[in-house]
């Protein structure tokens, strides 16, 4: 998953980015002013935007309004010191998906970010199933027939990205853009190796592969079904 963080306080931005990279394992791009944030949002593809309201060059509300005017439906979580009823209504009317008042707990921020990303992918439940393989996106565990499958962090991130897009062909470029930051091009020769290792671990002795390669197009999961909430 790839997150755009628009926050002018450099130390705060680095703390949040570090928590997202080392916890959920997201790729994070940082913009320290509203104009840069708006440009990155326009030119990049993100699973979520975390947007501070008080920004130099262009305030967060203007960035948000610009996103929605051009039809960008990327989920946006706003960080704000204003939590009055009037300011909340203004944010929601402008197109914010959620907001968090300052000061906030870092753990709550990460939880809100993960929940928004799941909802943005149409996945309120954190549990997914592909035949006898089960993925728990909260605990970040993968099991097959009840037995734990040990995946590297990048292998897990690739699987999680694919599982949010069942029966959709995902290109190598899409994987690179979502799993790495803006320096993704230097990692372009490693995706095939990760896919190969992931396929080997998932398939085991199965005659049918869980990940299908469409030469020249990309990869997709076969028979991926979201686990229904009870």
ChimeraX attribute file (.defattr): number of C-alpha atoms within 10 A of each C-alpha:
attribute: neighborCount
match mode: 1-to-1
recipient: residues
	/A:1	23
	/A:2	26
	/A:3	25
	/A:4	24
	/A:5	23
	/A:6	29
	/A:7	26
	/A:8	19
	/A:9	12
	/A:10	11
	/A:11	10
	/A:12	11
	/A:13	18
	/A:14	15
	/A:15	12
	/A:16	19
	/A:17	21
	/A:18	15
	/A:19	16
	/A:20	20
	/A:21	16
	/A:22	11
	/A:23	10
	/A:24	19
	/A:25	19
	/A:26	22
	/A:27	23
	/A:28	24
	/A:29	22
	/A:30	22
	/A:31	20
	/A:32	18
	/A:33	20
	/A:34	26
	/A:35	19
	/A:36	17
	/A:37	25
	/A:38	20
	/A:39	12
	/A:40	18
	/A:41	23
	/A:42	14
	/A:43	9
	/A:44	14
	/A:45	16
	/A:46	20
	/A:47	20
	/A:48	23
	/A:49	25
	/A:50	23
	/A:51	27
	/A:52	25
	/A:53	23
	/A:54	17
	/A:55	20
	/A:56	14
	/A:57	11
	/A:58	16
	/A:59	16
	/A:60	27
	/A:61	21
	/A:62	14
	/A:63	23
	/A:64	23
	/A:65	17
	/A:66	15
	/A:67	19
	/A:68	14
	/A:69	12
	/A:70	9
	/A:71	9
	/A:72	14
	/A:73	15
	/A:74	19
	/A:75	21
	/A:76	22
	/A:77	23
	/A:78	23
	/A:79	23
	/A:80	20
	/A:81	15
	/A:82	13
	/A:83	15
	/A:84	10
	/A:85	8
	/A:86	9
	/A:87	13
	/A:88	16
	/A:89	12
	/A:90	13
	/A:91	21
	/A:92	13
	/A:93	11
	/A:94	17
	/A:95	19
	/A:96	23
	/A:97	16
	/A:98	17
	/A:99	20
	/A:100	18
	/A:101	14
	/A:102	11
	/A:103	9
	/A:104	12
	/A:105	10
	/A:106	12
	/A:107	11
	/A:108	11
	/A:109	19
	/A:110	16
	/A:111	12
	/A:112	16
	/A:113	23
	/A:114	20
	/A:115	16
	/A:116	22
	/A:117	22
	/A:118	17
	/A:119	14
	/A:120	17
	/A:121	14
	/A:122	12
	/A:123	17
	/A:124	15
	/A:125	17
	/A:126	19
	/A:127	19
	/A:128	21
	/A:129	19
	/A:130	18
	/A:131	13
	/A:132	10
	/A:133	19
	/A:134	23
	/A:135	22
	/A:136	16
	/A:137	19
	/A:138	13
	/A:139	10
	/A:140	15
	/A:141	15
	/A:142	22
	/A:143	16
	/A:144	18
	/A:145	9
	/A:146	10
	/A:147	10
	/A:148	12
	/A:149	15
	/A:150	14
	/A:151	17
	/A:152	11
	/A:153	12
	/A:154	16
	/A:155	20
	/A:156	20
	/A:157	21
	/A:158	19
	/A:159	20
	/A:160	18
	/A:161	18
	/A:162	20
	/A:163	23
	/A:164	20
	/A:165	15
	/A:166	17
	/A:167	16
	/A:168	14
	/A:169	17
	/A:170	19
	/A:171	15
	/A:172	16
	/A:173	15
	/A:174	13
	/A:175	21
	/A:176	23
	/A:177	20
	/A:178	23
	/A:179	22
	/A:180	20
	/A:181	18
	/A:182	17
	/A:183	11
	/A:184	15
	/A:185	12
	/A:186	10
	/A:187	11
	/A:188	14
	/A:189	11
	/A:190	10
	/A:191	17
	/A:192	11
	/A:193	11
	/A:194	16
	/A:195	18
	/A:196	12
	/A:197	14
	/A:198	22
	/A:199	17
	/A:200	15
	/A:201	15
	/A:202	21
	/A:203	15
	/A:204	11
	/A:205	9
	/A:206	9
	/A:207	7
	/A:208	10
	/A:209	15
	/A:210	20
	/A:211	21
	/A:212	15
	/A:213	16
	/A:214	12
	/A:215	7
	/A:216	8
	/A:217	12
	/A:218	16
	/A:219	20
	/A:220	22
	/A:221	22
	/A:222	17
	/A:223	12
	/A:224	21
	/A:225	17
	/A:226	19
	/A:227	16
	/A:228	12
	/A:229	8
	/A:230	4
